[in-house]
Amino acid sequence: MSSPSRQDLKSQIRREGLARRAGTPDDVREAFAGRLALEGVQLARRAIVRTVGVFWPIGTEPDTRQLLAALDYHEFIAALPVAGPMGAPLTFRRWREGEPLVQGAMRIPEPAASLPEVTPDLLFVPCAAFDRRGYRAGYGGGYYDATLSALRARRPVPAIGVAFACQEVAAIPEEAHDQPLDLILTESELIDCSLAWSQP
């Protein structure tokens, strides 16, 4: 019997990570939403950026709506992704609370086409699972890897994973196209992924 492929292993890790995330208690979710807003703004300031890409929360994902509001309040440009064909880079449009959202190609709320397109200087990225080296399992569409690859081909763009601590695994079986995260923010800690590479 052949060993499972990296893709098969990642699919299993994805399913298990999503199942654990679904079991996160409501009080933990609420507390994390507030922490994400506070620390997210601080991280954007530390990175000295102007435009910040944030995902709109779906299902059991951490709630990013307070972060979006906080970024706008502190005069950052907050942007939401717009999905195109599977595996193609995302585009981003500026969005403020109260502005229109439409159902996108992936049935995820997206900014209306009337809102201006922008290029993010920093990205907050959803995770199905993650490891401390900064590798993640997403949902299998390849959108964020393609997006980071395109952005980073021009200049450094930090990427911050957003996940619950229960989604951590020992190692994600990375593939050649995978774009590592710089930091991962959970409800209990901020993980500097560069530290994993500096260990002897």
KAZI-V421561 format. One line per field, one symbol per residue. ss: DSSP state (~ for helix, > for strand, _ for the rest). Layout:
# KAZI-V421561
ss: ???
This chain:
# KAZI-V421561
ss: _____~~~~~~~~~~~~~~~~~___~~~~~~~~~~~~~~~~~~~~~~___>>>>__________~~~~~~~~~___>>>>>>________>>>>______>>>_____>>>_____>>___>>>>>__>>_____>>_____~~~~~~~~~~_____>>>>>__~~~>______________>>>____>>>_~~~~~__
